[in-house]
Amino acid sequence: MSEEVQGTTSSEEEMEDKVISPEKAEEVKLKARYPNLGAKPGGGSDLLRKRIQKGQKYFDSGDYNMAKAKMKNKQLPSAPAEKTEITGGHIPTPQDLPQRKTSIVASKLAG
Amino acid sequence: VLLERDKRGVGRTDIISTVEFNHTGELLATGDKGGRVVIFQQEIENKSQPQFRSEYNVYSTFQSHEPEFDYLKSLEIEEKINKIRWLPQKNAAQFLLSTNDKTIKLWKISERDKRPEGYNLKEEDGRYKDPNTIMSLRVPVLIPMDLMVEASPRRVFANAHTYHINSISVNSDNETYLSADDLRINLWHLEITDRSFNIVDIKPANMEELTEVITAAEFHPHQCNTFVYSSSKGTIRLCDMRASALCDKHSKLFEEPEDPSNRSFFSEIISSISDVKFSHNGRYMMTRDYLSVKIWDLNMENRPVETYQVHEYLRSKLCSLYENDCIFDKFECCWNGNDSVVMTGSYNNFFRMFDRGQRRDVTLEASRENSKPMQVLKPRKVCAGGKRKKDEISVDSLDFNKKILHTAWHPQDNIIAVATTNNLYIFQDKVN
């Protein structure tokens, strides 16, 4: 008799665990992967400030214009070749790269 | 619903970033990531016949914005067109406002179909004649020529935004317009470029205290003193410009109360409003957040009157959508001409329509592979879990790179424009 009761209780507990909202379940997943993620819900102001400042920084305008000029020269030979050359030799300018949003997820190195 | 293909070229920078019909629906403007604006014009075949079909063909293409460099901050300024808004037509020419992150431009689009011929002092190619050779005088005449559409920049409204412009909205007075960035909203006069008035400023004294940003703003369609702006926290503020010069204090605050027990890390992010649009009749407004579309009655601030789930099945995928940044995608929404149906985009090149009166909704797909031109679109269904029926698509096989962020509805007819990443689709109701 008591065993049966125990059986029902544990399955009820299981059911309660499953009823946890899908959103909360996702949050648990995220926290497991990134334990350093901001304590405040939504990441707080860090997230917003990252949103506000988008765009690639250059050292100065000379840097920017050099990069633009280099990309123009490299584009002349052949379009497909330039894809592999994008990394390494020079800083590409916005019109040459597909936009990739900066990751909001803090790196594990950050305090 | 029929399908039509557009004639835009497909290239790397041709990512469509905004779509807008003009006030008659005759013109459709698109802006792209490369700073170009392409305008399509409707050409109606056999309007007298019951089965008329309208086609949109390229009318004008021009480079609106170029990439720039902010010397002070050493940051590049993208040429991507964030928004296009048409001015109501006042004369033969058409005017539109286009904006990138920092600068708004007023463009005049005019037609030229006559040219002068028969000058006395000039040859046909423009060279000046030797006056001694002229023996008689004639009156130059205007002769017809092939239609030429010219776009010229009439005003440049620059240097008024520290942050990135997300919205522009023309006032019903046809003299002023607003521009909104993450923290401020400015009011401009269409004729004056060297001054603008700041009407909303939510920048905190200390940026560390920043909790909320402005995500969208729009003027009321009839009341020239009223505008709304939405925030990243899911609130909408309605402001009355008669109340004070600086509208930091709202007249109405629209916010749906949240169940605190349901709150998660994602709650605020998915509640961020990506678009706000007044209904044509001016009595309602619609907001789009990550998972739903909400209709608000302007007379009721404490909750929306209608809520439509766009893709609720994504709620159990929020973790991966956060990791691939999709959770920050900004979907737009739009009303049909008589405010009975609303539309918004989703992933996998799906878009959704909600019929408010008939309480029906449908999921359609904008794709060349899955439907042919002039073929009625087949409704789609996403299977959230469990057994997948034939013709259903499972959540895990959705392509999150194929997003429909921008859609537009013709102001009168059942013609819609849907932008996938690189292509523009125009659909029309089948008339039979």
Boltz contact constraints between the chains, C-beta under 6 A:
constraints:
  - contact:
      token1: [A, 21]
      token2: [B, 262]
      max_distance: 6.0
  - contact:
      token1: [A, 22]
      token2: [B, 315]
      max_distance: 6.0
  - contact:
      token1: [A, 22]
      token2: [B, 316]
      max_distance: 6.0
  - contact:
      token1: [A, 23]
      token2: [B, 264]
      max_distance: 6.0
  - contact:
      token1: [A, 23]
      token2: [B, 266]
      max_distance: 6.0
  - contact:
      token1: [A, 23]
      token2: [B, 315]
      max_distance: 6.0
  - contact:
      token1: [A, 24]
      token2: [B, 264]
      max_distance: 6.0
  - contact:
      token1: [A, 26]
      token2: [B, 318]
      max_distance: 6.0
  - contact:
      token1: [A, 26]
      token2: [B, 319]
      max_distance: 6.0
  - contact:
      token1: [A, 27]
      token2: [B, 264]
      max_distance: 6.0
  - contact:
      token1: [A, 27]
      token2: [B, 265]
      max_distance: 6.0
  - contact:
      token1: [A, 29]
      token2: [B, 319]
      max_distance: 6.0
  - contact:
      token1: [A, 30]
      token2: [B, 319]
      max_distance: 6.0
  - contact:
      token1: [A, 41]
      token2: [B, 265]
      max_distance: 6.0
  - contact:
      token1: [A, 41]
      token2: [B, 268]
      max_distance: 6.0
  - contact:
      token1: [A, 42]
      token2: [B, 268]
      max_distance: 6.0
  - contact:
      token1: [A, 42]
      token2: [B, 269]
      max_distance: 6.0
  - contact:
      token1: [A, 45]
      token2: [B, 210]
      max_distance: 6.0
  - contact:
      token1: [A, 48]
      token2: [B, 210]
      max_distance: 6.0
  - contact:
      token1: [A, 48]
      token2: [B, 213]
      max_distance: 6.0
  - contact:
      token1: [A, 52]
      token2: [B, 163]
      max_distance: 6.0
  - contact:
      token1: [A, 52]
      token2: [B, 182]
      max_distance: 6.0
  - contact:
      token1: [A, 55]
      token2: [B, 75]
      max_distance: 6.0
  - contact:
      token1: [A, 55]
      token2: [B, 76]
      max_distance: 6.0
  - contact:
      token1: [A, 56]
      token2: [B, 76]
      max_distance: 6.0
  - contact:
      token1: [A, 57]
      token2: [B, 74]
      max_distance: 6.0
  - contact:
      token1: [A, 57]
      token2: [B, 75]
      max_distance: 6.0
  - contact:
      token1: [A, 58]
      token2: [B, 74]
      max_distance: 6.0
  - contact:
      token1: [A, 60]
      token2: [B, 74]
      max_distance: 6.0
  - contact:
      token1: [A, 61]
      token2: [B, 69]
      max_distance: 6.0
  - contact:
      token1: [A, 61]
      token2: [B, 71]
      max_distance: 6.0
  - contact:
      token1: [A, 64]
      token2: [B, 69]
      max_distance: 6.0
  - contact:
      token1: [A, 94]
      token2: [B, 76]
      max_distance: 6.0
  - contact:
      token1: [A, 94]
      token2: [B, 78]
      max_distance: 6.0
  - contact:
      token1: [A, 95]
      token2: [B, 13]
      max_distance: 6.0
  - contact:
      token1: [A, 101]
      token2: [B, 325]
      max_distance: 6.0
